[in-house]
């Protein structure tokens, strides 16, 4: 039995561009009919690990941006206090 990395398969499936205007079960009607060439499991694992690392970096940067936005908001409130 061939082993496949689910993370890599998930990422590949997310890149497939479908028109989701219809209400139907896409796995049954579309995905199951696709043929996707996958590398050997070791290479799949390396790719999935790389993608996971990038996802972690994106999450860290997103958190950093949100923190900076909150800091800016605090600074702006200090510079321009609201009149009550």
N, CA, C and O atoms as a Maestro MAE file, in Angstrom:
{
 s_m_m2io_version
 :::
 2.0.0
}

f_m_ct {
 s_m_title
 :::
 protein
 m_atom[336] {
  # First column is atom index #
  i_m_mmod_type
  r_m_x_coord
  r_m_y_coord
  r_m_z_coord
  i_m_residue_number
  s_m_chain_name
  s_m_pdb_residue_name
  s_m_pdb_atom_name
  i_m_atomic_number
  :::
  1 25 0.836 -1.180 0.000 1 A "UNK " " N  " 7
  2 3 0.000 0.000 0.000 1 A "UNK " " CA " 6
  3 2 0.884 1.248 0.000 1 A "UNK " " C  " 6
  4 15 1.836 1.345 0.775 1 A "UNK " " O  " 8
  5 25 0.562 2.190 -0.867 2 A "UNK " " N  " 7
  6 3 1.305 3.439 -0.937 2 A "UNK " " CA " 6
  7 2 0.890 4.352 0.204 2 A "UNK " " C  " 6
  8 15 -0.292 4.476 0.521 2 A "UNK " " O  " 8
  9 25 1.895 4.997 0.822 3 A "UNK " " N  " 7
  10 3 1.611 5.976 1.855 3 A "UNK " " CA " 6
  11 2 1.589 7.357 1.205 3 A "UNK " " C  " 6
  12 15 2.378 7.643 0.304 3 A "UNK " " O  " 8
  13 25 0.683 8.200 1.669 4 A "UNK " " N  " 7
  14 3 0.620 9.578 1.193 4 A "UNK " " CA " 6
  15 2 0.490 10.510 2.380 4 A "UNK " " C  " 6
  16 15 -0.112 10.161 3.397 4 A "UNK " " O  " 8
  17 25 1.053 11.685 2.245 5 A "UNK " " N  " 7
  18 3 1.026 12.683 3.285 5 A "UNK " " CA " 6
  19 2 -0.255 13.505 3.158 5 A "UNK " " C  " 6
  20 15 -0.464 14.181 2.151 5 A "UNK " " O  " 8
  21 25 -1.105 13.449 4.172 6 A "UNK " " N  " 7
  22 3 -2.400 14.127 4.122 6 A "UNK " " CA " 6
  23 2 -2.268 15.643 4.060 6 A "UNK " " C  " 6
  24 15 -3.083 16.314 3.427 6 A "UNK " " O  " 8
  25 25 -1.256 16.178 4.707 7 A "UNK " " N  " 7
  26 3 -1.029 17.635 4.658 7 A "UNK " " CA " 6
  27 2 -0.797 18.075 3.223 7 A "UNK " " C  " 6
  28 15 -1.367 19.068 2.772 7 A "UNK " " O  " 8
  29 25 0.040 17.335 2.506 8 A "UNK " " N  " 7
  30 3 0.329 17.679 1.120 8 A "UNK " " CA " 6
  31 2 -0.924 17.529 0.262 8 A "UNK " " C  " 6
  32 15 -1.201 18.386 -0.576 8 A "UNK " " O  " 8
  33 25 -1.668 16.475 0.455 9 A "UNK " " N  " 7
  34 3 -2.890 16.267 -0.316 9 A "UNK " " CA " 6
  35 2 -3.894 17.385 -0.037 9 A "UNK " " C  " 6
  36 15 -4.542 17.885 -0.957 9 A "UNK " " O  " 8
  37 25 -4.020 17.776 1.236 10 A "UNK " " N  " 7
  38 3 -4.902 18.878 1.609 10 A "UNK " " CA " 6
  39 2 -4.495 20.157 0.881 10 A "UNK " " C  " 6
  40 15 -5.344 20.859 0.331 10 A "UNK " " O  " 8
  41 25 -3.202 20.457 0.879 11 A "UNK " " N  " 7
  42 3 -2.710 21.670 0.216 11 A "UNK " " CA " 6
  43 2 -2.979 21.617 -1.288 11 A "UNK " " C  " 6
  44 15 -3.380 22.616 -1.885 11 A "UNK " " O  " 8
  45 25 -2.761 20.474 -1.888 12 A "UNK " " N  " 7
  46 3 -3.013 20.325 -3.327 12 A "UNK " " CA " 6
  47 2 -4.502 20.517 -3.623 12 A "UNK " " C  " 6
  48 15 -4.869 21.207 -4.574 12 A "UNK " " O  " 8
  49 25 -5.348 19.904 -2.805 13 A "UNK " " N  " 7
  50 3 -6.789 20.032 -3.025 13 A "UNK " " CA " 6
  51 2 -7.259 21.476 -2.865 13 A "UNK " " C  " 6
  52 15 -8.187 21.908 -3.548 13 A "UNK " " O  " 8
  53 25 -6.626 22.214 -1.974 14 A "UNK " " N  " 7
  54 3 -6.984 23.624 -1.799 14 A "UNK " " CA " 6
  55 2 -6.601 24.476 -3.001 14 A "UNK " " C  " 6
  56 15 -7.187 25.537 -3.221 14 A "UNK " " O  " 8
  57 25 -5.640 24.029 -3.767 15 A "UNK " " N  " 7
  58 3 -5.204 24.784 -4.941 15 A "UNK " " CA " 6
  59 2 -6.060 24.503 -6.176 15 A "UNK " " C  " 6
  60 15 -5.943 25.202 -7.182 15 A "UNK " " O  " 8
  61 25 -6.911 23.493 -6.105 16 A "UNK " " N  " 7
  62 3 -7.757 23.163 -7.243 16 A "UNK " " CA " 6
  63 2 -8.861 24.199 -7.346 16 A "UNK " " C  " 6
  64 15 -9.560 24.477 -6.372 16 A "UNK " " O  " 8
  65 25 -9.010 24.761 -8.521 17 A "UNK " " N  " 7
  66 3 -9.967 25.830 -8.729 17 A "UNK " " CA " 6
  67 2 -11.273 25.261 -9.280 17 A "UNK " " C  " 6
  68 15 -11.351 24.874 -10.446 17 A "UNK " " O  " 8
  69 25 -12.282 25.215 -8.436 18 A "UNK " " N  " 7
  70 3 -13.603 24.734 -8.836 18 A "UNK " " CA " 6
  71 2 -14.596 25.881 -8.810 18 A "UNK " " C  " 6
  72 15 -14.461 26.823 -8.029 18 A "UNK " " O  " 8
  73 25 -15.581 25.788 -9.663 19 A "UNK " " N  " 7
  74 3 -16.694 26.718 -9.612 19 A "UNK " " CA " 6
  75 2 -17.688 26.158 -8.594 19 A "UNK " " C  " 6
  76 15 -18.344 25.150 -8.856 19 A "UNK " " O  " 8
  77 25 -17.797 26.802 -7.450 20 A "UNK " " N  " 7
  78 3 -18.650 26.305 -6.379 20 A "UNK " " CA " 6
  79 2 -20.043 26.908 -6.422 20 A "UNK " " C  " 6
  80 15 -20.683 27.064 -5.382 20 A "UNK " " O  " 8
  81 25 -20.515 27.245 -7.597 21 A "UNK " " N  " 7
  82 3 -21.842 27.851 -7.684 21 A "UNK " " CA " 6
  83 2 -22.949 26.823 -7.479 21 A "UNK " " C  " 6
  84 15 -24.051 27.171 -7.054 21 A "UNK " " O  " 8
  85 25 -22.664 25.568 -7.778 22 A "UNK " " N  " 7
  86 3 -23.661 24.520 -7.593 22 A "UNK " " CA " 6
  87 2 -23.585 23.976 -6.170 22 A "UNK " " C  " 6
  88 15 -22.541 24.013 -5.519 22 A "UNK " " O  " 8
  89 25 -24.714 23.476 -5.718 23 A "UNK " " N  " 7
  90 3 -24.737 22.817 -4.412 23 A "UNK " " CA " 6
  91 2 -24.673 21.311 -4.670 23 A "UNK " " C  " 6
  92 15 -25.677 20.673 -4.986 23 A "UNK " " O  " 8
  93 25 -23.473 20.766 -4.527 24 A "UNK " " N  " 7
  94 3 -23.311 19.331 -4.739 24 A "UNK " " CA " 6
  95 2 -22.147 18.836 -3.904 24 A "UNK " " C  " 6
  96 15 -21.397 19.627 -3.333 24 A "UNK " " O  " 8
  97 25 -22.004 17.550 -3.839 25 A "UNK " " N  " 7
  98 3 -20.912 16.944 -3.093 25 A "UNK " " CA " 6
  99 2 -19.694 16.867 -4.003 25 A "UNK " " C  " 6
  100 15 -19.606 16.018 -4.891 25 A "UNK " " O  " 8
  101 25 -18.761 17.775 -3.756 26 A "UNK " " N  " 7
  102 3 -17.627 17.906 -4.662 26 A "UNK " " CA " 6
  103 2 -16.683 16.721 -4.605 26 A "UNK " " C  " 6
  104 15 -16.064 16.393 -5.617 26 A "UNK " " O  " 8
  105 25 -16.550 16.069 -3.467 27 A "UNK " " N  " 7
  106 3 -15.653 14.915 -3.428 27 A "UNK " " CA " 6
  107 2 -16.159 13.833 -4.367 27 A "UNK " " C  " 6
  108 15 -15.398 13.272 -5.156 27 A "UNK " " O  " 8
  109 25 -17.435 13.550 -4.277 28 A "UNK " " N  " 7
  110 3 -18.016 12.470 -5.084 28 A "UNK " " CA " 6
  111 2 -18.029 12.853 -6.557 28 A "UNK " " C  " 6
  112 15 -17.675 12.041 -7.412 28 A "UNK " " O  " 8
  113 25 -18.433 14.074 -6.859 29 A "UNK " " N  " 7
  114 3 -18.616 14.443 -8.263 29 A "UNK " " CA " 6
  115 2 -17.349 14.944 -8.950 29 A "UNK " " C  " 6
  116 15 -17.230 14.827 -10.170 29 A "UNK " " O  " 8
  117 25 -16.403 15.497 -8.196 30 A "UNK " " N  " 7
  118 3 -15.236 16.121 -8.832 30 A "UNK " " CA " 6
  119 2 -13.895 15.531 -8.382 30 A "UNK " " C  " 6
  120 15 -13.127 15.022 -9.198 30 A "UNK " " O  " 8
  121 25 -13.628 15.606 -7.090 31 A "UNK " " N  " 7
  122 3 -12.309 15.219 -6.585 31 A "UNK " " CA " 6
  123 2 -11.947 13.767 -6.872 31 A "UNK " " C  " 6
  124 15 -10.805 13.471 -7.222 31 A "UNK " " O  " 8
  125 25 -12.891 12.877 -6.731 32 A "UNK " " N  " 7
  126 3 -12.564 11.455 -6.897 32 A "UNK " " CA " 6
  127 2 -12.133 11.120 -8.319 32 A "UNK " " C  " 6
  128 15 -11.508 10.085 -8.548 32 A "UNK " " O  " 8
  129 25 -12.456 11.977 -9.265 33 A "UNK " " N  " 7
  130 3 -12.104 11.720 -10.660 33 A "UNK " " CA " 6
  131 2 -10.764 12.324 -11.069 33 A "UNK " " C  " 6
  132 15 -10.328 12.148 -12.206 33 A "UNK " " O  " 8
  133 25 -10.118 13.025 -10.166 34 A "UNK " " N  " 7
  134 3 -8.839 13.652 -10.486 34 A "UNK " " CA " 6
  135 2 -7.686 12.677 -10.321 34 A "UNK " " C  " 6
  136 15 -7.673 11.851 -9.409 34 A "UNK " " O  " 8
  137 25 -6.734 12.787 -11.207 35 A "UNK " " N  " 7
  138 3 -5.485 12.037 -11.087 35 A "UNK " " CA " 6
  139 2 -4.392 13.036 -10.746 35 A "UNK " " C  " 6
  140 15 -4.132 13.974 -11.499 35 A "UNK " " O  " 8
  141 25 -3.767 12.823 -9.619 36 A "UNK " " N  " 7
  142 3 -2.705 13.715 -9.164 36 A "UNK " " CA " 6
  143 2 -1.450 12.884 -8.971 36 A "UNK " " C  " 6
  144 15 -1.447 11.892 -8.242 36 A "UNK " " O  " 8
  145 25 -0.394 13.302 -9.630 37 A "UNK " " N  " 7
  146 3 0.880 12.605 -9.474 37 A "UNK " " CA " 6
  147 2 1.559 13.101 -8.203 37 A "UNK " " C  " 6
  148 15 1.726 14.305 -8.008 37 A "UNK " " O  " 8
  149 25 1.939 12.186 -7.361 38 A "UNK " " N  " 7
  150 3 2.605 12.520 -6.113 38 A "UNK " " CA " 6
  151 2 3.992 11.898 -6.082 38 A "UNK " " C  " 6
  152 15 4.193 10.788 -6.574 38 A "UNK " " O  " 8
  153 25 4.945 12.615 -5.506 39 A "UNK " " N  " 7
  154 3 6.276 12.028 -5.357 39 A "UNK " " CA " 6
  155 2 6.252 10.931 -4.294 39 A "UNK " " C  " 6
  156 15 5.228 10.689 -3.655 39 A "UNK " " O  " 8
  157 25 7.372 10.291 -4.120 40 A "UNK " " N  " 7
  158 3 7.486 9.271 -3.074 40 A "UNK " " CA " 6
  159 2 7.235 9.904 -1.710 40 A "UNK " " C  " 6
  160 15 7.361 11.116 -1.533 40 A "UNK " " O  " 8
  161 25 6.878 9.055 -0.756 41 A "UNK " " N  " 7
  162 3 6.457 9.534 0.557 41 A "UNK " " CA " 6
  163 2 7.501 10.433 1.217 41 A "UNK " " C  " 6
  164 15 7.136 11.444 1.817 41 A "UNK " " O  " 8
  165 25 8.761 10.102 1.128 42 A "UNK " " N  " 7
  166 3 9.805 10.914 1.774 42 A "UNK " " CA " 6
  167 2 9.801 12.345 1.213 42 A "UNK " " C  " 6
  168 15 9.953 13.312 1.958 42 A "UNK " " O  " 8
  169 25 9.627 12.461 -0.090 43 A "UNK " " N  " 7
  170 3 9.585 13.786 -0.718 43 A "UNK " " CA " 6
  171 2 8.288 14.516 -0.332 43 A "UNK " " C  " 6
  172 15 8.302 15.725 -0.100 43 A "UNK " " O  " 8
  173 25 7.186 13.789 -0.266 44 A "UNK " " N  " 7
  174 3 5.927 14.384 0.186 44 A "UNK " " CA " 6
  175 2 6.096 14.964 1.591 44 A "UNK " " C  " 6
  176 15 5.630 16.066 1.880 44 A "UNK " " O  " 8
  177 25 6.769 14.207 2.456 45 A "UNK " " N  " 7
  178 3 6.975 14.643 3.834 45 A "UNK " " CA " 6
  179 2 7.804 15.921 3.880 45 A "UNK " " C  " 6
  180 15 7.500 16.835 4.646 45 A "UNK " " O  " 8
  181 25 8.850 15.985 3.062 46 A "UNK " " N  " 7
  182 3 9.689 17.189 3.024 46 A "UNK " " CA " 6
  183 2 8.880 18.402 2.561 46 A "UNK " " C  " 6
  184 15 8.998 19.490 3.126 46 A "UNK " " O  " 8
  185 25 8.061 18.205 1.532 47 A "UNK " " N  " 7
  186 3 7.233 19.304 1.014 47 A "UNK " " CA " 6
  187 2 6.226 19.744 2.073 47 A "UNK " " C  " 6
  188 15 6.060 20.940 2.316 47 A "UNK " " O  " 8
  189 25 5.558 18.782 2.700 48 A "UNK " " N  " 7
  190 3 4.563 19.103 3.731 48 A "UNK " " CA " 6
  191 2 5.213 19.823 4.911 48 A "UNK " " C  " 6
  192 15 4.633 20.765 5.451 48 A "UNK " " O  " 8
  193 25 6.403 19.393 5.316 49 A "UNK " " N  " 7
  194 3 7.119 20.052 6.407 49 A "UNK " " CA " 6
  195 2 7.446 21.498 6.046 49 A "UNK " " C  " 6
  196 15 7.305 22.402 6.869 49 A "UNK " " O  " 8
  197 25 7.881 21.700 4.814 50 A "UNK " " N  " 7
  198 3 8.196 23.047 4.342 50 A "UNK " " CA " 6
  199 2 6.949 23.918 4.360 50 A "UNK " " C  " 6
  200 15 6.996 25.058 4.823 50 A "UNK " " O  " 8
  201 25 5.835 23.395 3.862 51 A "UNK " " N  " 7
  202 3 4.583 24.146 3.851 51 A "UNK " " CA " 6
  203 2 4.115 24.460 5.275 51 A "UNK " " C  " 6
  204 15 3.612 25.552 5.538 51 A "UNK " " O  " 8
  205 25 4.280 23.512 6.182 52 A "UNK " " N  " 7
  206 3 3.907 23.743 7.578 52 A "UNK " " CA " 6
  207 2 4.764 24.838 8.202 52 A "UNK " " C  " 6
  208 15 4.262 25.662 8.966 52 A "UNK " " O  " 8
  209 25 6.048 24.848 7.880 53 A "UNK " " N  " 7
  210 3 6.943 25.897 8.389 53 A "UNK " " CA " 6
  211 2 6.512 27.270 7.881 53 A "UNK " " C  " 6
  212 15 6.521 28.250 8.625 53 A "UNK " " O  " 8
  213 25 6.139 27.327 6.622 54 A "UNK " " N  " 7
  214 3 5.680 28.592 6.053 54 A "UNK " " CA " 6
  215 2 4.375 29.019 6.713 54 A "UNK " " C  " 6
  216 15 4.192 30.198 7.013 54 A "UNK " " O  " 8
  217 25 3.462 28.069 6.944 55 A "UNK " " N  " 7
  218 3 2.212 28.386 7.640 55 A "UNK " " CA " 6
  219 2 2.492 28.963 9.023 55 A "UNK " " C  " 6
  220 15 1.834 29.913 9.448 55 A "UNK " " O  " 8
  221 25 3.462 28.392 9.721 56 A "UNK " " N  " 7
  222 3 3.823 28.898 11.050 56 A "UNK " " CA " 6
  223 2 4.381 30.317 10.963 56 A "UNK " " C  " 6
  224 15 4.056 31.164 11.795 56 A "UNK " " O  " 8
  225 25 5.219 30.580 9.957 57 A "UNK " " N  " 7
  226 3 5.757 31.932 9.778 57 A "UNK " " CA " 6
  227 2 4.652 32.932 9.465 57 A "UNK " " C  " 6
  228 15 4.659 34.053 9.973 57 A "UNK " " O  " 8
  229 25 3.716 32.529 8.638 58 A "UNK " " N  " 7
  230 3 2.585 33.403 8.310 58 A "UNK " " CA " 6
  231 2 1.785 33.719 9.568 58 A "UNK " " C  " 6
  232 15 1.398 34.866 9.788 58 A "UNK " " O  " 8
  233 25 1.540 32.711 10.387 59 A "UNK " " N  " 7
  234 3 0.792 32.912 11.637 59 A "UNK " " CA " 6
  235 2 1.539 33.858 12.574 59 A "UNK " " C  " 6
  236 15 0.925 34.738 13.178 59 A "UNK " " O  " 8
  237 25 2.851 33.688 12.703 60 A "UNK " " N  " 7
  238 3 3.644 34.571 13.551 60 A "UNK " " CA " 6
  239 2 3.602 36.006 13.045 60 A "UNK " " C  " 6
  240 15 3.456 36.942 13.831 60 A "UNK " " O  " 8
  241 25 3.731 36.178 11.736 61 A "UNK " " N  " 7
  242 3 3.700 37.526 11.164 61 A "UNK " " CA " 6
  243 2 2.322 38.158 11.321 61 A "UNK " " C  " 6
  244 15 2.209 39.354 11.588 61 A "UNK " " O  " 8
  245 25 1.279 37.357 11.157 62 A "UNK " " N  " 7
  246 3 -0.088 37.855 11.334 62 A "UNK " " CA " 6
  247 2 -0.283 38.332 12.768 62 A "UNK " " C  " 6
  248 15 -0.868 39.390 13.001 62 A "UNK " " O  " 8
  249 25 0.206 37.552 13.728 63 A "UNK " " N  " 7
  250 3 0.107 37.951 15.137 63 A "UNK " " CA " 6
  251 2 0.911 39.220 15.405 63 A "UNK " " C  " 6
  252 15 0.471 40.091 16.156 63 A "UNK " " O  " 8
  253 25 2.079 39.322 14.795 64 A "UNK " " N  " 7
  254 3 2.924 40.500 14.978 64 A "UNK " " CA " 6
  255 2 2.228 41.740 14.413 64 A "UNK " " C  " 6
  256 15 2.237 42.802 15.035 64 A "UNK " " O  " 8
  257 25 1.632 41.597 13.243 65 A "UNK " " N  " 7
  258 3 0.909 42.713 12.634 65 A "UNK " " CA " 6
  259 2 -0.241 43.154 13.527 65 A "UNK " " C  " 6
  260 15 -0.437 44.350 13.741 65 A "UNK " " O  " 8
  261 25 -0.997 42.202 14.047 66 A "UNK " " N  " 7
  262 3 -2.125 42.538 14.926 66 A "UNK " " CA " 6
  263 2 -1.628 43.247 16.186 66 A "UNK " " C  " 6
  264 15 -2.248 44.209 16.639 66 A "UNK " " O  " 8
  265 25 -0.523 42.783 16.751 67 A "UNK " " N  " 7
  266 3 0.039 43.442 17.936 67 A "UNK " " CA " 6
  267 2 0.463 44.873 17.622 67 A "UNK " " C  " 6
  268 15 0.226 45.783 18.416 67 A "UNK " " O  " 8
  269 25 1.089 45.068 16.468 68 A "UNK " " N  " 7
  270 3 1.509 46.411 16.072 68 A "UNK " " CA " 6
  271 2 0.311 47.322 15.822 68 A "UNK " " C  " 6
  272 15 0.364 48.511 16.136 68 A "UNK " " O  " 8
  273 25 -0.759 46.782 15.264 69 A "UNK " " N  " 7
  274 3 -1.971 47.576 15.059 69 A "UNK " " CA " 6
  275 2 -2.551 48.020 16.395 69 A "UNK " " C  " 6
  276 15 -2.983 49.163 16.544 69 A "UNK " " O  " 8
  277 25 -2.558 47.105 17.368 70 A "UNK " " N  " 7
  278 3 -3.061 47.443 18.696 70 A "UNK " " CA " 6
  279 2 -2.166 48.486 19.364 70 A "UNK " " C  " 6
  280 15 -2.659 49.396 20.031 70 A "UNK " " O  " 8
  281 25 -0.863 48.355 19.185 71 A "UNK " " N  " 7
  282 3 0.086 49.331 19.739 71 A "UNK " " CA " 6
  283 2 -0.153 50.699 19.109 71 A "UNK " " C  " 6
  284 15 -0.192 51.712 19.807 71 A "UNK " " O  " 8
  285 25 -0.312 50.723 17.804 72 A "UNK " " N  " 7
  286 3 -0.581 51.982 17.094 72 A "UNK " " CA " 6
  287 2 -1.875 52.609 17.608 72 A "UNK " " C  " 6
  288 15 -1.934 53.817 17.837 72 A "UNK " " O  " 8
  289 25 -2.895 51.799 17.788 73 A "UNK " " N  " 7
  290 3 -4.174 52.296 18.283 73 A "UNK " " CA " 6
  291 2 -3.994 52.948 19.655 73 A "UNK " " C  " 6
  292 15 -4.551 54.013 19.922 73 A "UNK " " O  " 8
  293 25 -3.212 52.300 20.517 74 A "UNK " " N  " 7
  294 3 -2.940 52.870 21.838 74 A "UNK " " CA " 6
  295 2 -2.183 54.182 21.753 74 A "UNK " " C  " 6
  296 15 -2.480 55.129 22.481 74 A "UNK " " O  " 8
  297 25 -1.202 54.233 20.857 75 A "UNK " " N  " 7
  298 3 -0.448 55.475 20.675 75 A "UNK " " CA " 6
  299 2 -1.350 56.594 20.165 75 A "UNK " " C  " 6
  300 15 -1.269 57.729 20.633 75 A "UNK " " O  " 8
  301 25 -2.203 56.268 19.208 76 A "UNK " " N  " 7
  302 3 -3.110 57.270 18.646 76 A "UNK " " CA " 6
  303 2 -4.081 57.777 19.716 76 A "UNK " " C  " 6
  304 15 -4.394 58.967 19.750 76 A "UNK " " O  " 8
  305 25 -4.555 56.892 20.581 77 A "UNK " " N  " 7
  306 3 -5.450 57.316 21.645 77 A "UNK " " CA " 6
  307 2 -4.723 58.221 22.639 77 A "UNK " " C  " 6
  308 15 -5.327 59.128 23.211 77 A "UNK " " O  " 8
  309 25 -3.428 57.975 22.844 78 A "UNK " " N  " 7
  310 3 -2.635 58.834 23.718 78 A "UNK " " CA " 6
  311 2 -2.373 60.194 23.100 78 A "UNK " " C  " 6
  312 15 -2.376 61.209 23.797 78 A "UNK " " O  " 8
  313 25 -2.146 60.217 21.796 79 A "UNK " " N  " 7
  314 3 -1.873 61.480 21.112 79 A "UNK " " CA " 6
  315 2 -3.126 62.316 20.912 79 A "UNK " " C  " 6
  316 15 -3.102 63.541 21.030 79 A "UNK " " O  " 8
  317 25 -4.211 61.637 20.611 80 A "UNK " " N  " 7
  318 3 -5.466 62.318 20.318 80 A "UNK " " CA " 6
  319 2 -6.582 61.742 21.188 80 A "UNK " " C  " 6
  320 15 -7.426 60.992 20.699 80 A "UNK " " O  " 8
  321 25 -6.590 62.096 22.498 81 A "UNK " " N  " 7
  322 3 -7.625 61.536 23.384 81 A "UNK " " CA " 6
  323 2 -9.011 62.030 22.967 81 A "UNK " " C  " 6
  324 15 -9.180 63.161 22.512 81 A "UNK " " O  " 8
  325 25 -9.968 61.170 23.134 82 A "UNK " " N  " 7
  326 3 -11.337 61.552 22.786 82 A "UNK " " CA " 6
  327 2 -11.901 62.475 23.836 82 A "UNK " " C  " 6
  328 15 -11.599 62.351 25.023 82 A "UNK " " O  " 8
  329 25 -12.724 63.400 23.388 83 A "UNK " " N  " 7
  330 3 -13.358 64.340 24.312 83 A "UNK " " CA " 6
  331 2 -14.601 63.674 24.897 83 A "UNK " " C  " 6
  332 15 -15.453 63.169 24.165 83 A "UNK " " O  " 8
  333 25 -14.687 63.682 26.191 84 A "UNK " " N  " 7
  334 3 -15.857 63.083 26.852 84 A "UNK " " CA " 6
  335 2 -16.603 64.098 27.635 84 A "UNK " " C  " 6
  336 15 -17.615 63.776 28.258 84 A "UNK " " O  " 8
  :::
 }
 m_bond[335] {
  # First column is bond index #
  i_m_from
  i_m_to
  i_m_order
  :::
  1 1 2 1
  2 2 3 1
  3 3 4 2
  4 3 5 1
  5 5 6 1
  6 6 7 1
  7 7 8 2
  8 7 9 1
  9 9 10 1
  10 10 11 1
  11 11 12 2
  12 11 13 1
  13 13 14 1
  14 14 15 1
  15 15 16 2
  16 15 17 1
  17 17 18 1
  18 18 19 1
  19 19 20 2
  20 19 21 1
  21 21 22 1
  22 22 23 1
  23 23 24 2
  24 23 25 1
  25 25 26 1
  26 26 27 1
  27 27 28 2
  28 27 29 1
  29 29 30 1
  30 30 31 1
  31 31 32 2
  32 31 33 1
  33 33 34 1
  34 34 35 1
  35 35 36 2
  36 35 37 1
  37 37 38 1
  38 38 39 1
  39 39 40 2
  40 39 41 1
  41 41 42 1
  42 42 43 1
  43 43 44 2
  44 43 45 1
  45 45 46 1
  46 46 47 1
  47 47 48 2
  48 47 49 1
  49 49 50 1
  50 50 51 1
  51 51 52 2
  52 51 53 1
  53 53 54 1
  54 54 55 1
  55 55 56 2
  56 55 57 1
  57 57 58 1
  58 58 59 1
  59 59 60 2
  60 59 61 1
  61 61 62 1
  62 62 63 1
  63 63 64 2
  64 63 65 1
  65 65 66 1
  66 66 67 1
  67 67 68 2
  68 67 69 1
  69 69 70 1
  70 70 71 1
  71 71 72 2
  72 71 73 1
  73 73 74 1
  74 74 75 1
  75 75 76 2
  76 75 77 1
  77 77 78 1
  78 78 79 1
  79 79 80 2
  80 79 81 1
  81 81 82 1
  82 82 83 1
  83 83 84 2
  84 83 85 1
  85 85 86 1
  86 86 87 1
  87 87 88 2
  88 87 89 1
  89 89 90 1
  90 90 91 1
  91 91 92 2
  92 91 93 1
  93 93 94 1
  94 94 95 1
  95 95 96 2
  96 95 97 1
  97 97 98 1
  98 98 99 1
  99 99 100 2
  100 99 101 1
  101 101 102 1
  102 102 103 1
  103 103 104 2
  104 103 105 1
  105 105 106 1
  106 106 107 1
  107 107 108 2
  108 107 109 1
  109 109 110 1
  110 110 111 1
  111 111 112 2
  112 111 113 1
  113 113 114 1
  114 114 115 1
  115 115 116 2
  116 115 117 1
  117 117 118 1
  118 118 119 1
  119 119 120 2
  120 119 121 1
  121 121 122 1
  122 122 123 1
  123 123 124 2
  124 123 125 1
  125 125 126 1
  126 126 127 1
  127 127 128 2
  128 127 129 1
  129 129 130 1
  130 130 131 1
  131 131 132 2
  132 131 133 1
  133 133 134 1
  134 134 135 1
  135 135 136 2
  136 135 137 1
  137 137 138 1
  138 138 139 1
  139 139 140 2
  140 139 141 1
  141 141 142 1
  142 142 143 1
  143 143 144 2
  144 143 145 1
  145 145 146 1
  146 146 147 1
  147 147 148 2
  148 147 149 1
  149 149 150 1
  150 150 151 1
  151 151 152 2
  152 151 153 1
  153 153 154 1
  154 154 155 1
  155 155 156 2
  156 155 157 1
  157 157 158 1
  158 158 159 1
  159 159 160 2
  160 159 161 1
  161 161 162 1
  162 162 163 1
  163 163 164 2
  164 163 165 1
  165 165 166 1
  166 166 167 1
  167 167 168 2
  168 167 169 1
  169 169 170 1
  170 170 171 1
  171 171 172 2
  172 171 173 1
  173 173 174 1
  174 174 175 1
  175 175 176 2
  176 175 177 1
  177 177 178 1
  178 178 179 1
  179 179 180 2
  180 179 181 1
  181 181 182 1
  182 182 183 1
  183 183 184 2
  184 183 185 1
  185 185 186 1
  186 186 187 1
  187 187 188 2
  188 187 189 1
  189 189 190 1
  190 190 191 1
  191 191 192 2
  192 191 193 1
  193 193 194 1
  194 194 195 1
  195 195 196 2
  196 195 197 1
  197 197 198 1
  198 198 199 1
  199 199 200 2
  200 199 201 1
  201 201 202 1
  202 202 203 1
  203 203 204 2
  204 203 205 1
  205 205 206 1
  206 206 207 1
  207 207 208 2
  208 207 209 1
  209 209 210 1
  210 210 211 1
  211 211 212 2
  212 211 213 1
  213 213 214 1
  214 214 215 1
  215 215 216 2
  216 215 217 1
  217 217 218 1
  218 218 219 1
  219 219 220 2
  220 219 221 1
  221 221 222 1
  222 222 223 1
  223 223 224 2
  224 223 225 1
  225 225 226 1
  226 226 227 1
  227 227 228 2
  228 227 229 1
  229 229 230 1
  230 230 231 1
  231 231 232 2
  232 231 233 1
  233 233 234 1
  234 234 235 1
  235 235 236 2
  236 235 237 1
  237 237 238 1
  238 238 239 1
  239 239 240 2
  240 239 241 1
  241 241 242 1
  242 242 243 1
  243 243 244 2
  244 243 245 1
  245 245 246 1
  246 246 247 1
  247 247 248 2
  248 247 249 1
  249 249 250 1
  250 250 251 1
  251 251 252 2
  252 251 253 1
  253 253 254 1
  254 254 255 1
  255 255 256 2
  256 255 257 1
  257 257 258 1
  258 258 259 1
  259 259 260 2
  260 259 261 1
  261 261 262 1
  262 262 263 1
  263 263 264 2
  264 263 265 1
  265 265 266 1
  266 266 267 1
  267 267 268 2
  268 267 269 1
  269 269 270 1
  270 270 271 1
  271 271 272 2
  272 271 273 1
  273 273 274 1
  274 274 275 1
  275 275 276 2
  276 275 277 1
  277 277 278 1
  278 278 279 1
  279 279 280 2
  280 279 281 1
  281 281 282 1
  282 282 283 1
  283 283 284 2
  284 283 285 1
  285 285 286 1
  286 286 287 1
  287 287 288 2
  288 287 289 1
  289 289 290 1
  290 290 291 1
  291 291 292 2
  292 291 293 1
  293 293 294 1
  294 294 295 1
  295 295 296 2
  296 295 297 1
  297 297 298 1
  298 298 299 1
  299 299 300 2
  300 299 301 1
  301 301 302 1
  302 302 303 1
  303 303 304 2
  304 303 305 1
  305 305 306 1
  306 306 307 1
  307 307 308 2
  308 307 309 1
  309 309 310 1
  310 310 311 1
  311 311 312 2
  312 311 313 1
  313 313 314 1
  314 314 315 1
  315 315 316 2
  316 315 317 1
  317 317 318 1
  318 318 319 1
  319 319 320 2
  320 319 321 1
  321 321 322 1
  322 322 323 1
  323 323 324 2
  324 323 325 1
  325 325 326 1
  326 326 327 1
  327 327 328 2
  328 327 329 1
  329 329 330 1
  330 330 331 1
  331 331 332 2
  332 331 333 1
  333 333 334 1
  334 334 335 1
  335 335 336 2
  :::
 }
}
